Amino acid sequence: MDPVLFHNSEEGRQAYVDLASRAVLWIADYYRNIENYPVRSQVLPGDIYKQFPDQFPAQPVTDDEVFRILQEVIMPGMTHWQHPGFYAFFPGNTSFPSIAAEMITAGMSAQCMLWESSPAAAELEQRCMEWCRDLLGLPSGWQGAIQDTASSATLTALLTAREWKSGFRISKRGFDGTIYRIYASAQAHSSVEKAVRLAGFGTDHLVHIAVDEHLAMIPAQLEAAIQRDLHAGLVPTCVISTLGTTGTGAIDPIHAISSITNQYGLWHHVDAAYAGSALMLEEYAHLRAGLEGADSYVFNPHKWMFVQFDCSAYYVRDPELLVRTMSINPSYLMTSQGDKVNDYRDWGIPLGRRFRALKLWMTLQLLGTDAIKSKLRHHIALAEKIEALVMHDLRLELAYQRSLNIVSFRIKTELDPEGKLTKKLSQEINNSGKAYMTHAVIEGRGLIRWVPGQTYTEEVHIENTWRLIQSLLEKIIPE
Ligand SMILES: Cc1ncc(COP(=O)(O)O)c(C=O)c1O
């Protein structure tokens, strides 16, 4: 007999309510106790895998058994991204409104590929993209769509740039031997190289432009590289600049890069995956300079805007070019006009799309933009505190200048010429279970990134983590 959870009957719905209530209470409890978990999972490879049987059960197991496995087997293998001691990578933070919205999205489980396949999803997405654009002070003519990740958005940008530059020939006839060149600094995210590869340009044709002492792209070097390529008969096609690099939060000079791309006729894609949220802060409005000259832009509300993963906002100056690249339906010219509807399957790679706008909308509705701005400012203030602590410790140094809430530091070179102690410090921090930071090697030297950007990180967490670092330093640095 079918399990009752398979029935849309009074009984089935009640069983669902019991299960879902338990799940909701489990989540609330998870947040109540989150600081009791080690931030980074402490298991070894294979530890979780070997605890599961070879096959799915033919007969259902009980709710009790499922929750037991969740707690005893799965949880030890989880890294807790919502733990306030999570300072690694970039945060992938969420908020309660966003979690609730995801439940409703899951409940409706609508496929939002076309306007008709859920008009509200398409129209709310359009509204949300306009609201975010205006909140961030992006150019007023830009339009956009929600993508799953910044990686997909960057691939989408490169495919559009490729078609635009080749007069829409490559998608029809393939490459004809012409060599198209893409430019980015060596600090660009790995998704850039991946997109260059996937779009067929060849990674040999990704030109890494030199950076200054703050790791920002040097525009004169970019221009020189473009000129060299033109001279050699190659086709300069696209520059990908980064507003907030993953390593240290370096900010490429968008304005100068836009001037160059406009002068030489290149596509300019701006990857603002993490730091893009900071544009909503009036005191960072200067970061918007030059964006009006860019062709496409991505930032991730799922990183630093308290909207659950996955939610990546992708904007373009000219949606016609995007839709023409992505659509497999000749009606694209009709649907991309303002008085008609948007079929968002034509604004990105996948056909099927989740109703992601709901969580963006619910989060912004229930938190309001003032609270979001204060939270960002709070995170930046925490980073300023960390910066001061590091600068006043005789054993530590800042590796690069702080950018927003991204602090990079290391044990001083005279104490740690090869960077081994810095690496050890990061391992010990992460093994402690109390905090999680990323060790990175930039320009050949190791550093630790400390990014206080998790939704619930407070001053007390910074103080506790600092005490932990102090005790580890005493252990690690020889007398
Ligand atoms: C600057 C930058 N670009 C792109 C990405 C990739 O983001 P996603 O996981 O949304 O593809 C990251 C991830 O941290 C990033 O820091």
The ligand as a Tripos MOL2 file, in Angstrom:
@<TRIPOS>MOLECULE
LIG
   16    16     1     0     0
SMALL
NO_CHARGES

@<TRIPOS>ATOM
      1 C1         34.0650   37.3760   -7.3960 C.3       1 LIG1
      2 C2         33.3080   36.0790   -7.5300 C.ar      1 LIG1
      3 N1         32.7740   35.7500   -8.7020 N.ar      1 LIG1
      4 C3         32.0850   34.6100   -8.8710 C.ar      1 LIG1
      5 C4         31.9120   33.7290   -7.8370 C.ar      1 LIG1
      6 C5         31.1460   32.4640   -8.0750 C.3       1 LIG1
      7 O1         29.8920   32.5810   -7.4800 O.3       1 LIG1
      8 P1         28.7790   31.4590   -7.7110 P.3       1 LIG1
      9 O2         28.9890   30.4350   -6.6600 O.co2     1 LIG1
     10 O3         27.4830   32.2100   -7.5380 O.co2     1 LIG1
     11 O4         28.9420   30.9200   -9.0790 O.co2     1 LIG1
     12 C6         32.4630   34.0140   -6.5880 C.ar      1 LIG1
     13 C7         32.3050   33.0840   -5.4570 C.2       1 LIG1
     14 O5         32.7110   33.3140   -4.3580 O.2       1 LIG1
     15 C8         33.1760   35.2160   -6.4260 C.ar      1 LIG1
     16 O6         33.7510   35.5360   -5.2580 O.3       1 LIG1
@<TRIPOS>BOND
     1     1     2 1
     2     2     3 ar
     3     2    15 ar
     4     3     4 ar
     5     4     5 ar
     6     5     6 1
     7     5    12 ar
     8     6     7 1
     9     7     8 1
    10     8     9 2
    11     8    10 1
    12     8    11 1
    13    12    13 1
    14    12    15 ar
    15    13    14 2
    16    15    16 1
@<TRIPOS>SUBSTRUCTURE
     1 LIG1         1 GROUP 0 **** ****
